């Protein structure tokens, strides 16, 4: 059996080598408690591309993160390893993007359009299955699975694996969008349908959505008709509470009480104020400030929830960004948010 990561041989205050792993940690970390899967996939239609570059951009920016966290302490000591790139993801993204672009730009009609949509969804299903396999193996080893998209379609397989291992799982969802559409532009495995798919195709019991402010009427109806399975904290209600000086901590606690004790956190970065993520694919005015988002994570720990996995997605460095280019605001914020998400999850896994 491999030896666990030994933090006593690692200097967290030293500059990270360019060839180091996530957060400047060693590439080889046998026994690391956290396994991060990067999924460079953003083929479903979106307002702006670039999310497929997220895993590489966050890996690069993460080497600038100080590893002592004022809230969660020393998450790195538990071992955080980014799984080696799976080349199939990039290939499937290229193949699916070629199809979705023709549909999105109205270049294909009739039978050809239906064929392209079907083929793109088949590629999306392959991504789902591969992510599921990764996450199932991580969970079987009693590790923490983390997915870094890509767009918000990417974590479906991991949430499915967690729901199988932990019956009655809840999901805490941060997003500007409800993502409850049955399909978007005909695509079933769309970033706009991820939470619909989670509720329709897994045993997830409860969903709490935070930051919603750009939603379809059908999605509001889905929330209202869910029989209590979905609890939404709309951004306009959050903003009104702030303006009126109400106790935001009490509002957070009330929403978290809707969730079971075992949860997955799915974080679409456009749930934040877009000044923190200016290049994200579908930015929307409003959203959570940094400290407000951190309040939610801190209260999740205080509420005694057990976080069995998490994902971060839609953190775009821009469609032209390449590894070696300078770190963008989006990537720096994304790397810090990822470290806090991991630290939050680890703090609940005593």
TIDRENDREN-978486 format. One record per residue (C-alpha): residue in one letter; residue number from 1; x, y, z. Coordinates in pm, 1 decimal. Layout:
// TIDRENDREN-978486
A / NUM / X / Y / Z
...
***
This chain:
// TIDRENDREN-978486
X / 1 / 0.0 / 0.0 / 0.0
X / 2 / 132.4 / 347.6 / -89.3
X / 3 / 251.2 / 572.5 / 190.5
X / 4 / 33.9 / 879.0 / 263.6
X / 5 / 142.8 / 1230.3 / 174.6
X / 6 / 396.6 / 1349.2 / 433.4
X / 7 / 356.9 / 1725.8 / 490.5
X / 8 / 662.8 / 1728.9 / 718.6
X / 9 / 885.8 / 1697.4 / 411.7
X / 10 / 709.3 / 1980.2 / 224.5
X / 11 / 764.0 / 2354.5 / 276.7
X / 12 / 426.2 / 2529.3 / 227.4
X / 13 / 590.5 / 2873.6 / 236.2
X / 14 / 835.0 / 2810.0 / -47.6
X / 15 / 776.4 / 2931.3 / -401.3
X / 16 / 601.8 / 2667.7 / -609.9
X / 17 / 806.7 / 2520.2 / -897.0
X / 18 / 650.5 / 2563.6 / -1241.0
X / 19 / 630.5 / 2186.9 / -1285.1
X / 20 / 461.0 / 2125.9 / -948.7
X / 21 / 107.7 / 1997.3 / -906.2
X / 22 / -208.9 / 2170.2 / -791.2
X / 23 / -139.4 / 2440.5 / -529.2
X / 24 / 232.9 / 2379.2 / -573.3
X / 25 / 209.1 / 2037.1 / -413.0
X / 26 / 411.6 / 1741.0 / -540.8
X / 27 / 278.3 / 1569.5 / -850.3
X / 28 / 326.1 / 1232.1 / -681.5
X / 29 / 118.1 / 1215.4 / -363.6
X / 30 / 43.1 / 852.8 / -279.6
X / 31 / -251.8 / 831.6 / -44.8
X / 32 / -368.5 / 1191.2 / -101.2
X / 33 / -715.8 / 1233.3 / 49.8
X / 34 / -838.3 / 1466.0 / -227.3
X / 35 / -850.8 / 1359.5 / -591.5
X / 36 / -922.4 / 1639.9 / -839.1
X / 37 / -1041.8 / 1553.7 / -1188.6
X / 38 / -1009.9 / 1824.4 / -1452.6
X / 39 / -1273.2 / 1803.4 / -1727.2
X / 40 / -1188.1 / 2042.3 / -2015.4
X / 41 / -1529.7 / 2021.0 / -2181.5
X / 42 / -1753.9 / 2311.8 / -2284.7
X / 43 / -1922.8 / 2187.7 / -2600.2
X / 44 / -2288.6 / 2261.4 / -2518.3
X / 45 / -2396.0 / 2606.5 / -2643.8
X / 46 / -2296.1 / 2897.2 / -2422.6
X / 47 / -2287.0 / 3273.2 / -2454.6
X / 48 / -1905.5 / 3276.7 / -2439.6
X / 49 / -1651.9 / 2995.9 / -2470.7
X / 50 / -1339.2 / 2938.0 / -2263.9
X / 51 / -1449.7 / 2708.4 / -1981.1
X / 52 / -1263.8 / 2413.0 / -2135.2
X / 53 / -939.9 / 2594.2 / -2046.3
X / 54 / -1031.5 / 2608.7 / -1678.5
X / 55 / -842.7 / 2304.2 / -1543.1
X / 56 / -512.9 / 2421.1 / -1693.3
X / 57 / -570.1 / 2783.6 / -1588.8
X / 58 / -657.0 / 2694.3 / -1230.3
X / 59 / -362.5 / 2454.5 / -1206.0
X / 60 / -129.3 / 2736.2 / -1310.3
X / 61 / -287.3 / 3003.2 / -1086.9
X / 62 / -308.6 / 2767.5 / -787.5
X / 63 / 68.1 / 2775.2 / -749.4
X / 64 / 32.5 / 3133.0 / -620.3
X / 65 / -200.2 / 3035.9 / -334.4
X / 66 / -68.1 / 3049.4 / 23.4
X / 67 / -149.1 / 2714.3 / 176.1
X / 68 / -240.4 / 2833.9 / 524.4
X / 69 / -612.8 / 2913.1 / 521.7
X / 70 / -745.2 / 3142.7 / 795.0
X / 71 / -1075.4 / 2953.0 / 810.6
X / 72 / -993.2 / 2589.3 / 734.5
X / 73 / -630.9 / 2572.9 / 846.5
X / 74 / -400.3 / 2342.1 / 649.1
X / 75 / -604.3 / 2152.2 / 387.9
X / 76 / -288.9 / 2067.3 / 192.1
X / 77 / -166.1 / 1843.9 / 475.0
X / 78 / -434.8 / 1589.0 / 386.4
X / 79 / -294.3 / 1561.7 / 32.9
X / 80 / -450.6 / 1719.0 / -279.7
X / 81 / -370.3 / 1547.8 / -606.0
X / 82 / -486.1 / 1641.9 / -954.9
X / 83 / -544.7 / 1326.5 / -1157.4
X / 84 / -347.2 / 1310.4 / -1480.0
X / 85 / -525.4 / 1456.1 / -1782.6
X / 86 / -761.3 / 1220.1 / -1959.8
X / 87 / -702.1 / 1294.9 / -2329.7
X / 88 / -1047.0 / 1168.3 / -2424.2
X / 89 / -1210.1 / 1474.5 / -2265.7
X / 90 / -1033.9 / 1718.1 / -2499.3
X / 91 / -1104.4 / 1497.0 / -2800.2
X / 92 / -1472.3 / 1461.8 / -2715.8
X / 93 / -1494.2 / 1836.7 / -2656.7
X / 94 / -1351.0 / 1909.4 / -2999.8
X / 95 / -1587.3 / 1664.4 / -3169.4
X / 96 / -1895.1 / 1783.8 / -2981.3
X / 97 / -1809.3 / 2153.1 / -3025.1
X / 98 / -1794.4 / 2112.1 / -3401.3
X / 99 / -2150.6 / 1981.2 / -3390.7
X / 100 / -2298.6 / 2221.9 / -3137.5
X / 101 / -2152.3 / 2524.6 / -3315.4
X / 102 / -2341.9 / 2441.7 / -3633.8
X / 103 / -2665.2 / 2408.7 / -3438.9
X / 104 / -2604.7 / 2720.4 / -3230.2
X / 105 / -2526.6 / 2928.0 / -3542.1
X / 106 / -2835.1 / 2793.4 / -3727.4
X / 107 / -2618.7 / 2640.0 / -3999.4
X / 108 / -2800.3 / 2305.7 / -3976.0
X / 109 / -3174.1 / 2250.4 / -4004.2
X / 110 / -3419.0 / 1960.5 / -4010.4
X / 111 / -3278.4 / 1608.4 / -4008.2
X / 112 / -2919.1 / 1731.7 / -4009.7
X / 113 / -2980.7 / 1941.2 / -3700.6
X / 114 / -3140.0 / 1647.6 / -3520.8
X / 115 / -2843.2 / 1428.0 / -3610.8
X / 116 / -2590.8 / 1682.5 / -3482.6
X / 117 / -2780.5 / 1727.0 / -3156.2
X / 118 / -2799.5 / 1349.0 / -3108.7
X / 119 / -2428.4 / 1301.1 / -3177.4
X / 120 / -2330.5 / 1585.4 / -2942.8
X / 121 / -2546.5 / 1438.4 / -2667.4
X / 122 / -2382.9 / 1098.7 / -2720.9
X / 123 / -2043.9 / 1260.8 / -2665.9
X / 124 / -2175.9 / 1436.0 / -2356.6
X / 125 / -2295.2 / 1099.3 / -2227.6
X / 126 / -1941.7 / 962.7 / -2273.4
X / 127 / -1807.0 / 1248.8 / -2061.1
X / 128 / -2068.7 / 1171.3 / -1794.7
X / 129 / -1973.0 / 805.0 / -1785.4
X / 130 / -1597.8 / 872.2 / -1764.2
X / 131 / -1643.3 / 1128.1 / -1483.7
X / 132 / -1867.9 / 876.0 / -1307.0
X / 133 / -1596.7 / 609.7 / -1330.8
X / 134 / -1333.9 / 847.0 / -1190.3
X / 135 / -1554.5 / 958.1 / -900.7
X / 136 / -1675.0 / 606.7 / -817.2
X / 137 / -1314.3 / 487.7 / -787.1
X / 138 / -1224.1 / 783.1 / -564.4
X / 139 / -1524.9 / 724.0 / -339.1
X / 140 / -1449.2 / 351.5 / -320.1
X / 141 / -1103.8 / 443.7 / -187.6
X / 142 / -1275.6 / 666.3 / 72.4
X / 143 / -1123.7 / 979.2 / -76.6
X / 144 / -1283.3 / 1315.1 / -160.9
X / 145 / -1376.0 / 1352.7 / -530.6
X / 146 / -1349.4 / 1703.3 / -676.1
X / 147 / -1436.7 / 1800.2 / -1032.7
X / 148 / -1300.5 / 2111.1 / -1203.0
X / 149 / -1487.0 / 2191.7 / -1524.6
X / 150 / -1531.1 / 2281.9 / -1797.2
X / 151 / -1885.9 / 2402.2 / -1811.2
X / 152 / -2151.7 / 2306.8 / -1561.4
X / 153 / -2252.1 / 1993.7 / -1750.6
X / 154 / -1928.4 / 1823.0 / -1641.9
X / 155 / -1994.7 / 1714.1 / -1278.9
X / 156 / -2308.0 / 1507.8 / -1349.5
X / 157 / -2128.4 / 1172.4 / -1340.7
X / 158 / -1956.7 / 1253.7 / -1011.5
X / 159 / -2282.1 / 1361.2 / -844.6
X / 160 / -2441.0 / 1039.7 / -973.2
X / 161 / -2158.8 / 834.2 / -817.0
X / 162 / -2194.5 / 1017.4 / -484.2
X / 163 / -2571.8 / 972.4 / -483.4
X / 164 / -2526.7 / 597.6 / -534.3
X / 165 / -2278.0 / 570.2 / -248.3
X / 166 / -2472.3 / 798.8 / -12.5
X / 167 / -2848.6 / 739.6 / -45.6
X / 168 / -3051.1 / 1048.6 / 37.3
X / 169 / -2769.8 / 1283.7 / -72.8
X / 170 / -2839.1 / 1657.0 / -82.7
X / 171 / -2688.4 / 1912.8 / -321.0
X / 172 / -2592.7 / 2270.9 / -235.8
X / 173 / -2586.2 / 2463.4 / -564.2
X / 174 / -2438.2 / 2810.5 / -624.0
X / 175 / -2533.7 / 2968.0 / -957.8
X / 176 / -2690.2 / 3264.6 / -1133.0
X / 177 / -2904.5 / 3011.8 / -1320.9
X / 178 / -3135.2 / 2736.0 / -1198.8
X / 179 / -3010.9 / 2488.2 / -1464.4
X / 180 / -3346.4 / 2310.2 / -1449.8
X / 181 / -3426.0 / 2314.6 / -1823.0
X / 182 / -3515.4 / 1976.3 / -1964.7
X / 183 / -3288.8 / 2060.5 / -2260.4
X / 184 / -3131.1 / 2374.7 / -2408.2
X / 185 / -3140.3 / 2421.8 / -2785.3
X / 186 / -3227.8 / 2052.8 / -2795.4
X / 187 / -2917.1 / 1936.1 / -2606.6
X / 188 / -3003.8 / 1707.6 / -2315.4
X / 189 / -2656.9 / 1712.2 / -2155.8
X / 190 / -2633.3 / 2090.0 / -2139.2
X / 191 / -2491.6 / 2314.9 / -1871.3
X / 192 / -2842.3 / 2464.8 / -1857.0
X / 193 / -2987.2 / 2121.9 / -1767.8
X / 194 / -2740.4 / 1987.2 / -1513.1
X / 195 / -2967.8 / 2014.7 / -1208.6
X / 196 / -3268.7 / 1885.8 / -1400.1
X / 197 / -3058.4 / 1583.0 / -1494.1
X / 198 / -2937.9 / 1536.4 / -1136.9
X / 199 / -3296.3 / 1534.0 / -1007.0
X / 200 / -3430.1 / 1321.3 / -1293.3
X / 201 / -3151.9 / 1064.0 / -1321.1
X / 202 / -3005.9 / 1024.5 / -970.1
X / 203 / -3141.7 / 959.4 / -621.6
X / 204 / -3049.4 / 1306.5 / -489.9
X / 205 / -3310.9 / 1385.3 / -225.6
X / 206 / -3290.1 / 1761.2 / -175.7
X / 207 / -3148.6 / 2060.6 / -362.9
X / 208 / -3077.9 / 2409.9 / -228.3
X / 209 / -3000.8 / 2670.2 / -495.8
X / 210 / -2825.9 / 2996.3 / -406.0
X / 211 / -2779.9 / 3315.0 / -610.0
X / 212 / -3046.3 / 3253.6 / -876.3
X / 213 / -3122.7 / 3564.7 / -1079.0
X / 214 / -3153.8 / 3466.4 / -1446.5
X / 215 / -3420.4 / 3197.4 / -1469.2
X / 216 / -3689.6 / 3076.1 / -1707.0
X / 217 / -4053.4 / 3071.7 / -1603.9
X / 218 / -4056.8 / 2694.7 / -1649.2
X / 219 / -3769.7 / 2666.1 / -1400.6
X / 220 / -3955.2 / 2871.0 / -1139.7
X / 221 / -4252.6 / 2642.4 / -1193.0
X / 222 / -4027.7 / 2339.4 / -1145.8
X / 223 / -3909.3 / 2481.8 / -813.4
X / 224 / -4261.9 / 2565.0 / -697.3
X / 225 / -4395.0 / 2224.3 / -803.2
X / 226 / -4108.0 / 2018.6 / -658.9
X / 227 / -4298.0 / 1933.3 / -342.6
X / 228 / -4019.4 / 2074.9 / -128.4
X / 229 / -3743.0 / 1883.5 / -304.3
X / 230 / -3596.3 / 2216.0 / -426.3
X / 231 / -3537.3 / 2522.0 / -209.4
X / 232 / -3428.4 / 2838.6 / -394.1
X / 233 / -3261.7 / 3147.3 / -246.6
X / 234 / -3318.8 / 3402.7 / -520.7
X / 235 / -3066.6 / 3682.6 / -556.1
X / 236 / -3331.6 / 3954.8 / -534.1
X / 237 / -3445.8 / 3819.1 / -196.6
X / 238 / -3084.6 / 3801.1 / -76.8
X / 239 / -3021.9 / 4158.3 / -196.3
X / 240 / -3336.8 / 4286.5 / -26.7
X / 241 / -3232.6 / 4121.0 / 298.2
X / 242 / -2896.0 / 4298.9 / 279.2
X / 243 / -3056.6 / 4637.1 / 207.5
X / 244 / -3294.3 / 4594.5 / 499.1
X / 245 / -3013.4 / 4498.0 / 736.0
X / 246 / -3153.0 / 4155.2 / 812.1
X / 247 / -2942.7 / 3876.6 / 961.6
X / 248 / -2789.2 / 3700.5 / 660.1
X / 249 / -2644.0 / 3428.9 / 879.1
X / 250 / -2994.5 / 3333.4 / 992.7
X / 251 / -3112.3 / 3323.6 / 630.9
X / 252 / -2823.5 / 3090.0 / 541.4
X / 253 / -2891.1 / 2862.3 / 835.6
X / 254 / -3258.3 / 2839.7 / 748.1
X / 255 / -3178.2 / 2736.6 / 389.0
X / 256 / -2913.8 / 2482.9 / 493.2
X / 257 / -3161.5 / 2321.5 / 732.2
X / 258 / -3350.6 / 2206.9 / 421.1
X / 259 / -3059.0 / 1978.8 / 326.4
X / 260 / -2980.7 / 1634.0 / 467.6
X / 261 / -2660.8 / 1584.7 / 664.9
X / 262 / -2464.2 / 1443.7 / 367.6
X / 263 / -2421.1 / 1679.8 / 73.3
X / 264 / -2237.9 / 1757.3 / -249.1
X / 265 / -2146.1 / 2119.6 / -331.0
X / 266 / -2171.7 / 2227.0 / -695.0
X / 267 / -2038.9 / 2577.5 / -758.1
X / 268 / -2090.9 / 2759.8 / -1086.8
X / 269 / -1870.2 / 3065.5 / -1054.4
X / 270 / -2130.5 / 3290.9 / -1215.9
X / 271 / -2314.1 / 3265.6 / -885.1
X / 272 / -2062.6 / 3528.7 / -773.0
X / 273 / -2068.1 / 3899.3 / -854.4
X / 274 / -1931.0 / 3912.9 / -1212.8
X / 275 / -1655.6 / 4154.2 / -1108.1
X / 276 / -1497.0 / 3842.1 / -955.0
X / 277 / -1538.5 / 3632.6 / -1270.2
X / 278 / -1555.9 / 3873.4 / -1567.1
X / 279 / -1483.1 / 3611.2 / -1835.3
X / 280 / -1731.2 / 3347.2 / -1723.0
X / 281 / -1950.6 / 3209.7 / -1998.7
X / 282 / -2283.9 / 3365.9 / -1895.4
X / 283 / -2226.3 / 3660.5 / -1659.5
X / 284 / -2525.2 / 3816.2 / -1481.3
X / 285 / -2532.6 / 4139.1 / -1271.9
X / 286 / -2579.5 / 4085.8 / -900.2
X / 287 / -2466.9 / 3770.1 / -725.5
X / 288 / -2276.3 / 3687.5 / -410.6
X / 289 / -1979.9 / 3890.4 / -295.3
X / 290 / -1672.1 / 3694.7 / -190.5
X / 291 / -1742.0 / 3719.6 / 182.6
X / 292 / -2106.7 / 3626.8 / 132.5
X / 293 / -2005.4 / 3309.3 / -51.7
X / 294 / -1759.7 / 3230.8 / 226.5
X / 295 / -2039.5 / 3279.9 / 481.5
X / 296 / -2233.8 / 3001.0 / 310.7
X / 297 / -1934.9 / 2767.4 / 325.1
X / 298 / -1856.5 / 2850.7 / 687.4
X / 299 / -2217.7 / 2793.5 / 792.3
X / 300 / -2215.3 / 2463.9 / 605.1
X / 301 / -1933.0 / 2352.1 / 831.7
X / 302 / -2106.4 / 2483.5 / 1144.1
X / 303 / -2432.2 / 2311.5 / 1048.6
X / 304 / -2261.8 / 1973.2 / 1078.3
X / 305 / -2306.6 / 1882.6 / 713.4
X / 306 / -2074.7 / 1618.4 / 571.5
X / 307 / -1945.1 / 1726.0 / 230.4
X / 308 / -1863.4 / 1411.0 / 33.2
X / 309 / -1759.5 / 1584.8 / -289.5
X / 310 / -1764.7 / 1913.0 / -473.1
X / 311 / -1714.3 / 2074.2 / -810.8
X / 312 / -1619.2 / 2413.0 / -950.6
X / 313 / -1702.1 / 2511.8 / -1303.8
X / 314 / -1743.9 / 2794.0 / -1558.6
X / 315 / -1424.5 / 2969.8 / -1442.5
X / 316 / -1307.6 / 3094.0 / -1781.8
X / 317 / -965.9 / 3250.6 / -1843.5
X / 318 / -1087.8 / 3344.8 / -2192.5
X / 319 / -1108.3 / 3142.4 / -2515.1
X / 320 / -760.4 / 3248.5 / -2633.2
X / 321 / -575.3 / 3173.7 / -2308.9
X / 322 / -295.4 / 2915.8 / -2324.3
X / 323 / -81.8 / 2763.3 / -2046.3
X / 324 / 210.4 / 2995.5 / -1982.0
X / 325 / 4.5 / 3308.1 / -2041.2
X / 326 / -42.2 / 3532.3 / -1739.8
X / 327 / -299.0 / 3438.1 / -1475.9
X / 328 / -634.7 / 3609.2 / -1522.0
X / 329 / -852.9 / 3741.7 / -1240.3
X / 330 / -1091.0 / 3455.7 / -1312.3
X / 331 / -824.5 / 3188.8 / -1265.3
X / 332 / -686.1 / 3347.6 / -948.2
X / 333 / -1032.6 / 3377.1 / -792.7
X / 334 / -1115.1 / 3025.9 / -911.4
X / 335 / -802.3 / 2876.6 / -755.3
X / 336 / -871.6 / 3044.5 / -421.2
X / 337 / -1234.5 / 2935.7 / -431.1
X / 338 / -1130.0 / 2579.3 / -510.7
X / 339 / -891.2 / 2570.0 / -214.5
X / 340 / -1163.4 / 2697.9 / 19.0
X / 341 / -1415.6 / 2445.8 / -119.0
X / 342 / -1166.8 / 2163.9 / -59.5
X / 343 / -1084.5 / 2296.5 / 286.5
X / 344 / -1453.4 / 2319.0 / 369.8
X / 345 / -1513.9 / 1961.3 / 260.4
X / 346 / -1211.2 / 1827.1 / 449.4
X / 347 / -1318.5 / 2009.4 / 766.5
X / 348 / -1640.7 / 1807.8 / 762.6
X / 349 / -1460.5 / 1471.8 / 720.7
X / 350 / -1306.1 / 1425.2 / 1065.1
***
